[in-house]
Amino acid sequence: MLSSHDTIVILDFGSQYTQLIARRIREQHVYSVILSSSTSLERILAYHPKGLILSGGPASVTDREAPHPPEGLLSLDLPILGICYGMQVITQALGGQVAGAQRREYGRAELMIDDNSDLFQGLPTHRGFPVWMSHGDRIDQLPPDFQVIAHTDNSPIAVMKRPHQTAPIFCLQFHPEVAHTTHGETILNNFVSRVCGCQPNWTMGSFITEAVQEIREQVGDDKVICALSGGVDSTVAAALTHRAIGNQLNCLFIDNGFMRKDEVTLLESIFDAHYHMDVRVVDSRAAFLQALGRTIHPEKKRKIIGRQFIKSFESEAQTIGQVKYLVQGTLYPDVIESVSTKGPSATIKTHHNVGGLPARMKLRLIEPLRDLFKDEVRALGLELGLPDDLIWRHPFPGPGLAIRIIGGVTPERLTILREADAIVTEEIRKAGLYREIWQAFAVLIPVQTVGVMGDQRTYESVIAIRAVTSTDGMTADWADIPHEILGRLSSRIINEVKGVNRVVYDISSKPPSTIEWE
Ligand code: XMP
């Protein structure tokens, strides 16, 4: 969506922090968009930016293959902020000198401000404050017309500016977007509001108004279909689309039998009661189990479930009549055309989504969340009136409980896992830990171990409890749950779930493990 709000364009040179820059700016209610550093000038200008940010990146400007901004970018009549690699690339292009630093700087440094008239307005000049450095190269000589406005012990040119009425350039050697930089928010806010003159009017309310308008224009009188999964993204996407086109939207919920306890009822109640939205629950439980048969290999299980999903969805969709559009809950991190420093990432696991459907069914896509980060989707959901409980639900994989049963899936194993999992969720919520934990769930390890209950010897399955903290699911650490709660989980599961006589706690981080077991 090309926004009608003030926009900051961020050119990505491959920094691991680029998305953070965008989020910090959006937190100030100013719209920002990330484009690859190789984007054409014409495309950048199509966003009508009020300012540009050049991100950091892993390359060295002294490399032959080093990425550069498009020709003419630095002579646009726009304010520019260069961060780390962005600073070095600007320095090189405008006639300064960059050299490999004799003393690289990684981690904390103390920044002393020499001039707090614009970028550093409101910040102290008489004492330093911590900033986060991460660079090998550094600036040896300023480009013409630039002046130093802050330094550290190690970097005499830690921050420089080229004063100009309408197109000033600021360059930072440190990262204002990371939490370790004190006052980073103020610095970015000064750039966006004071230097670029952006108005803080990008709110969820205004986003809804624009998105509703756009969906209406796109769809006209045609029919739209949506696959609800119970997750936050598809639910918010459906609620927003429903706000735009009402009953032209047909929602299907494919019950594959691998859902959490009471999931189907919960969804029905939310959509029926809350939205008067027509959600058709398709009972495909038998078809999924049959398709899986005795399959035990995780990737095969995922692929079979993905294929069966498309089959079930397609055959139900035919009963709706001529449908032209499919709503998908695609998020911004999936569409950012970032510079990848590692090349296409290896497939660790095939993630199941509705991929494959649009092409097969000749559907066009409606992706109303494709401009939003996850936390923004949550804010949008709340603004649309979705209940707190749903908005803050832990992520749940498309193939559901089927990939939390190691090996073969049977109705009996599903029952055991579903009950154990419900206890985990209930106790974690009761302990007030649900929000701070990224995911907490049970995994069924269907190997039999020996136990003793009453005077009887038992020979039953093992439940593993997996609970992790994370910010994006890409990396994760096992959650340090108090022993008392672990104890309660164990005793409740063993006492209440028939078929389990042993509970273990998974203490592996990601990497090297993954969050799910399959
Ligand atoms: P892993 O196990 O790869 O999981 O560390 C990372 C995150 O992704 C979720 N996940 C999935 N989500 N479809 C999804 O929509 C899937 O097939 C899928 N597999 C894993 C997982 O729950 C965790 O949050």
Residues whose N, C-alpha, C, O or C-beta is under 5 A from the ligand:
A	BS01	XMP	K349 T350 H351 H352 P395 F396 P397 G398 P399 G473 T514 I515 E516
